[in-house]
Amino acid sequence: MTFPILAHLPAVGLAELEERAALQSRVDRKYVLPVEDAGELLATLAPTSRVLDIEGCRHFTYESIYFDTPELISYRRTAHRHRRRFKIRTRTYVDSGLCVLEVKVPGPRGSTVKYRVPYEHGERDSVDGGTAFVDEILTRHGLGRRPPLRPTLTTAYLRCTLLLPQSDSRVTVDTDLSWTALSSPALSSPALSSPAPSSPTGAAHLRIPGTAVVETKTGSAASVADRLLWSRGHRPVAISKYATGLAALRGDLPAAPWRRLLRRHFTA
């Protein structure tokens, strides 16, 4: 879903956005709400915001491939709030073909630290080309040696990004959300749709087209977007596109942190 209000906002380029609000070490607050409410939020923020614009495009398609061990260590540590958790993915900016390899680890006081390097688009379904990078980050944060990793889940969505100049913070709104579990056994959930003909054997799919995921990315203080969402009855939720999506597709996995969220929003 696209938001027409964005066509009327002043633009900010990617270089300036990264300079002013890169926030690689940041506090992320995430909200799940109807797309209509997301549109109202953008309209309220519009007079004091700028929108990311790259060559005239203001909505961008993202695709991420997440990697985990056969035992799903990354997932299970997230589910159990383990302090030694990590997340590894390739992210493709579909409109430009740009691809990066990312490692996310917990930072101090509830923050998230993200590391990224450019990556070959043709190798996005493997971390073999970035083993030295992954090893260095995991070692630096005391997470031990890199375990054997395989592609586990693909996510795709349409994103728009606002810069809030007063606080140099960001707001992203993701719509057209979809997940594909890759070759996972024991897929069982009432929310599943039928596998697409082009999907890998054993894959299962989930789409929630009427729902938006809003993320505010700030330093320590809440942004004006957070305060607007709170005033309208929306509260931050514990959602991970990887872990929550895989929990929705895999009824056999521990999912206590997201059970209420799954019942409310993750339906076919």
C-alpha positions in Angstrom: 0.0 0.0 0.0 1.3 3.5 -0.8 0.4 6.7 1.0 -0.5 9.7 -1.2 0.4 12.2 1.5 4.0 11.4 1.0 4.0 13.0 -2.5 3.6 16.4 -0.9 6.4 16.2 1.7 9.8 17.8 1.3 12.4 15.2 0.3 15.5 14.0 2.1 18.2 12.1 0.3 19.7 8.9 1.6 23.1 10.4 2.3 21.6 13.2 4.4 19.3 10.7 6.2 22.2 8.5 7.1 24.3 11.5 8.2 21.6 12.9 10.4 19.8 9.8 11.7 21.9 6.8 11.0 21.3 5.5 14.5 23.1 2.3 14.1 23.0 2.1 17.9 19.5 3.0 18.8 16.2 2.3 20.6 13.6 0.8 18.3 9.9 1.0 19.3 7.6 -1.1 17.1 3.9 -0.8 16.7 1.4 -3.0 14.8 -1.7 -1.2 13.6 -4.2 -1.1 10.8 -2.9 0.6 7.6 -5.5 3.3 8.0 -4.1 4.3 11.3 -0.6 4.4 9.9 -1.9 6.7 7.2 -3.4 9.0 9.8 0.0 9.1 11.6 1.8 10.1 8.5 -0.7 12.8 7.8 -0.2 14.2 11.3 3.6 14.1 11.0 3.7 15.6 7.5 3.9 19.3 8.4 7.2 18.8 10.3 8.7 15.8 8.4 10.7 15.0 5.4 10.4 11.8 3.4 13.2 9.7 2.0 13.3 10.1 -1.8 15.6 8.2 -4.1 15.4 9.3 -7.7 11.7 10.2 -7.3 10.8 7.0 -5.5 9.3 7.3 -2.0 8.1 3.7 -1.4 10.6 1.0 -1.5 10.4 -2.8 -1.7 12.6 -4.7 0.8 13.4 -8.4 0.8 15.3 -10.0 3.7 16.6 -13.5 4.1 17.3 -14.6 7.7 19.8 -17.3 8.6 19.7 -19.6 11.5 21.1 -22.9 12.6 19.2 -26.2 12.0 18.3 -26.0 15.8 17.1 -22.4 15.3 19.4 -21.0 17.9 18.8 -17.4 16.8 15.0 -17.9 17.0 15.1 -19.7 20.3 17.3 -17.2 22.0 15.0 -14.4 20.9 12.0 -16.3 22.1 13.6 -16.8 25.5 15.0 -13.3 25.7 18.5 -14.7 26.0 21.1 -12.0 26.5 23.4 -13.7 24.0 21.0 -13.5 21.1 21.8 -12.4 17.6 20.2 -12.0 14.2 21.9 -12.4 10.8 20.3 -11.5 7.5 20.9 -10.3 4.0 18.7 -7.4 3.0 18.0 -6.5 -0.7 16.7 -3.1 -1.7 14.7 -4.5 -4.6 14.3 -1.2 -6.5 18.0 -0.6 -6.8 19.3 -4.2 -6.5 21.6 -3.1 -3.6 22.3 -5.9 -1.1 23.9 -5.8 2.3 24.8 -8.4 5.0 23.7 -7.4 8.5 24.3 -8.7 12.0 22.2 -7.3 14.9 23.1 -7.8 18.5 21.8 -6.4 21.8 23.4 -3.1 23.0 23.4 -1.4 26.3 20.1 -0.4 28.1 17.8 -2.1 25.7 19.3 -0.7 22.5 20.1 -2.6 19.3 23.4 -2.5 17.5 23.4 -3.2 13.8 26.5 -3.9 11.7 26.3 -4.1 7.9 28.6 -4.5 4.9 27.8 -4.4 1.1 27.1 -7.9 -0.2 26.8 -9.6 -3.6 23.2 -9.8 -4.7 23.7 -13.2 -6.3 25.0 -14.6 -3.0 22.1 -13.2 -0.8 20.8 -16.7 0.1 24.1 -17.6 1.8 26.5 -16.1 4.3 29.5 -17.9 2.8 30.8 -14.7 1.3 30.6 -12.8 4.6 31.9 -15.4 7.1 34.8 -13.2 8.3 32.5 -10.3 8.9 30.0 -12.4 10.8 32.7 -14.0 12.9 34.3 -10.7 13.8 31.0 -9.2 15.1 30.0 -12.3 17.1 33.5 -12.5 18.6 33.5 -8.8 19.4 30.3 -9.2 21.4 31.3 -12.3 23.2 28.8 -14.5 21.3 31.2 -17.3 20.4 32.1 -18.9 17.1 29.7 -18.6 14.2 27.4 -21.7 14.2 26.5 -23.4 10.9 23.8 -21.2 9.3 21.2 -21.8 6.6 18.5 -19.6 5.1 15.4 -20.0 7.2 12.9 -17.3 6.4 12.3 -14.6 3.8 10.4 -11.5 4.5 9.1 -8.9 2.0 7.4 -5.6 2.5 6.9 -2.0 1.1 8.6 0.7 3.2 8.5 4.5 3.5 10.8 6.4 5.8 10.3 9.8 7.4 13.0 12.0 9.0 11.8 14.0 12.0 14.3 16.9 11.8 13.7 18.2 15.3 15.1 15.1 16.9 17.0 13.6 14.0 15.0 10.4 14.4 13.3 8.2 11.9 10.0 6.6 11.4 9.4 3.7 9.0 6.1 2.3 7.9 6.0 -1.2 6.4 3.0 -2.5 4.5 2.2 -5.4 2.2 3.9 -7.7 4.6 4.7 -11.3 3.7 6.8 -14.2 5.0 8.0 -17.4 3.4 9.4 -20.2 5.6 12.2 -22.0 3.7 12.2 -25.8 3.7 11.1 -26.0 7.4 9.5 -29.2 8.7 6.3 -29.5 10.8 4.7 -26.4 9.4 1.4 -26.2 11.1 -0.7 -23.1 11.7 -4.2 -22.0 11.0 -2.9 -18.8 9.6 -1.1 -20.4 6.7 -2.0 -19.9 3.1 -1.2 -22.4 0.3 2.4 -22.5 -0.9 3.0 -20.6 -4.1 3.8 -22.7 -7.2 7.2 -21.1 -7.5 8.2 -21.6 -3.8 10.7 -24.1 -2.6 9.6 -27.5 -1.6 8.2 -27.4 1.9 7.8 -23.6 2.0 4.7 -21.9 3.6 3.5 -18.4 3.2 1.7 -15.7 5.2 0.5 -12.3 4.1 -1.2 -9.7 6.3 -2.1 -6.9 3.7 -4.3 -4.9 6.1 -1.7 -4.4 8.7 1.3 -2.0 9.0 4.4 -2.2 11.2 5.5 1.2 12.3 9.0 1.5 13.8 10.4 4.6 15.5 14.2 4.7 15.6 15.5 7.1 18.2 18.3 7.7 20.7 17.1 7.3 24.3 14.1 9.7 24.3 10.8 9.0 22.7 10.0 10.8 19.5 7.0 12.9 18.6 5.7 9.9 16.6 5.8 7.7 19.7 3.9 10.3 21.7 1.3 10.5 18.9 0.9 6.8 18.8 0.5 6.6 22.6 -2.1 9.3 22.6 -4.1 7.2 20.1 -4.0 4.1 22.2 -1.1 2.3 20.4 1.6 0.8 22.6 5.0 -0.6 21.6 5.0 -4.4 21.1 7.6 -7.0 21.0 7.7 -8.0 17.4 10.6 -9.3 15.3 9.9 -9.7 11.7 12.0 -12.9 11.8 10.9 -14.4 15.1 7.3 -13.4 15.0 6.9 -14.4 11.4 8.5 -17.8 11.9 6.3 -18.3 15.0 3.2 -17.6 12.9 4.4 -20.2 10.3 5.7 -22.8 12.7 3.1 -23.9 15.2 5.6 -26.3 16.8 7.9 -23.5 18.1 7.9 -21.7 21.5 6.1 -18.4 20.9 5.2 -17.0 24.4 6.5 -13.4 23.7 4.3 -13.0 20.6 1.2 -15.2 21.4 -1.2 -12.2 21.9 0.2 -10.4 18.9 -0.2 -13.6 16.7 -3.8 -13.9 17.7 -4.6 -10.3 17.0 -2.8 -9.6 13.8 -1.2 -12.6 12.2 -4.1 -14.1 10.4 -4.2 -15.2 6.7 
